[in-house]
Amino acid sequence: MSETFDIDITPSVTTYELYQIASYTHWFAIGEFIDNSITSAFLNWSELNRKYNNRYSLNIDIDFDNENRTLTVVDNAAGIARNDMQRALRAGEPPLDRSLLSVHGVGMKMSSFWLGRNLNIKTWPLASDTGFEVVVDLDVIKKTKSALTKVSEIPQQSKPGTRITLSKINQEKLPRGTGVAKLKMLLASMYRLYLNSNDKKVIIRFNGKPLKFNDPAILSEPYWPDKEGPDGKAPIKWEREFSHQLKSGARIFGKVGLLETMSRDLSGFMLHYKGKGMGGIGAIDSSEEISQQDIRDAREYYRPPRIFGQEGSYRWQRFTGSFDISDLGKTSSTDSIKWGTDEEFEFISTLIEFLKDPHFNMWAMAENYAPRRFLNKQKKDGQQPNVTEFDVEEVESISNFFNTSVHGEAINHLDDEADQNNTSNDNNNLRALKNAPQEEFVVSGNQVAIPDSSGHVHNFEPIFIDNSEFDLFDLETLSRFHHQIRINVGHPFIRKLQWGNPDVREAVIQLIYLMSIPEVFLPLRNDRAAYKKKINEIVDSTLSRLVQRRES
């Protein structure tokens, strides 16, 4: 016969109601459940590893069901022991061991009742003959005014772990549309150190798909002491360990580096507490699920102005790094760092001095390294660098314009298989770019990501060729959502323009983008009126984005 027992969650009854209106975010709310799973697994890793025959990895599955207004978080950690059940549900009772992510004894409760009104916990503790189930329902508590909650024994399962189900989630707190992709992106960034660790394997899945974080590439080039170019010595990997003990006694340490390719989206510092990102968690590479504009709208970067300078500057787009701020602690809601103004000022001042070290001057390298400008100088000095390579260096700013200006959701997209197969026939056109030598094309590495009204993100990748024998431009669909814009910068039409003027080059390539992209969204590709209409749609969506920015 299964046993039931009561736990007293006083004084949490009224506190739980206040959590409903707390200032919180989805990523930090869900992060509380992940923190508990990581803490449980890491404190019991040896025992769990034996249980899994030395092949243990922590698995955390997060599933939102918007239709039923539920969130489920399942892990294979060590579960919650019987004598920990009351502490787990009483707000403000911290665990005895605070060496990992669970510290204040507030997080899970605040997250649960910020999102919904019913919390169901089923847990199967390690080395226990039985499991336990408890339900906390705010509506029942409010009606009965009882602080006693029953815990029931349930049959033990073969492996330990915990299953948390939140129901009665408020409609406005259900992530939808691009909010889901943003949530996944920020969770991956927040737990990047755990996801990429080779020591203890942690796998986090969101609605069945594993979260991934790709660390950005670090610059390896000779030192540029000034804007005239490299010093002629061997290439250096521009990354370095940093450590500093503040006057308060807290130690901050980590790595700082320079990005291989300047980026407004990958630059910035990540500040982590025992491996969990607390600040700067927005710095991440994009995926097919979220546009560059949505990444920027996340606004979770940590870029101290004294280090990064003005937005869009070389330093702004080049510095990257991560720093352990665990000694400083974290707030009870775990979404901010516990440091004072003096401590942050000291950290930034020390880091600036470190970056300007004359023996490894990352500051000068960040400001001076500009291969495009160096190619310009070579050209003025009479040297003739490859014109295609020269133009490719300029693609980043053009791609950034499209990524931040085209309001893709305003562009209608029709999923018509017949239309998808209705491509123009270039077999008889000897000047078609599909017939040009493939080895002459140069890939820019900068893509334009445009979401359509159906939620599909189309990636447009520009590649360049310098050959007067072929057409000006072409668009090739490599897969359903991956398209290649082929641009011939050696076409006679272009060469009649003031091609030496950077503004002219930018305008021409932008126009080619504008002429190419609509082909993907056209319902009938041989309908000239539809093509013109689609171009106007994109122009209008660009204007609407710019108007929104001005108004905000």
ABEGO torsion letter per residue (X at the ends): XBBBBBBBAOAAAAAAAAAAABBBBAAAAAAAAAAAAAAAAAAAAAAAAAAAGGABBBBBBBBBBAAAGBBBBBBABAEBBAAAAAAAABBGBBBABAABABAAGAAAAAAAAAABABBBBBBBBBGBABBBBBBBBAAAAAAAGBABBBBBBBBBBABBEBBBBBBGBBAAABBBEAAAAAAAAAAAAAAAAAAABAABBBBBBBGGBBBBBBBBBBBBBBBBABAAEBAGBBBBBBBBBBBBBBAAGBBBBEBBBBBABBBAAABEBBBBBGGBBABGAABBBBBAABBAAAAAAAGABBBBAAAAEBBGBAAAAABBEBBBAAAAEBBAAGABBBBBAAAAAAAAAAAAAAAABAABBAAAAAAABBAAAAAAAAAAAGBBBBAAAAAAAAAAAAAAAAAAABBAAABBBBBBAAAAABBBBAAABAABAAABBAAABBBAGBBBBBBBAAGBBBBBBBBBBBBAABBABBBBBABAABBBBBBBAABAAAAABBAABAAAAAAAAAAAAAAAAAAAABABAABAAAAAAAAAAAAAAAAAAAAAAAAX
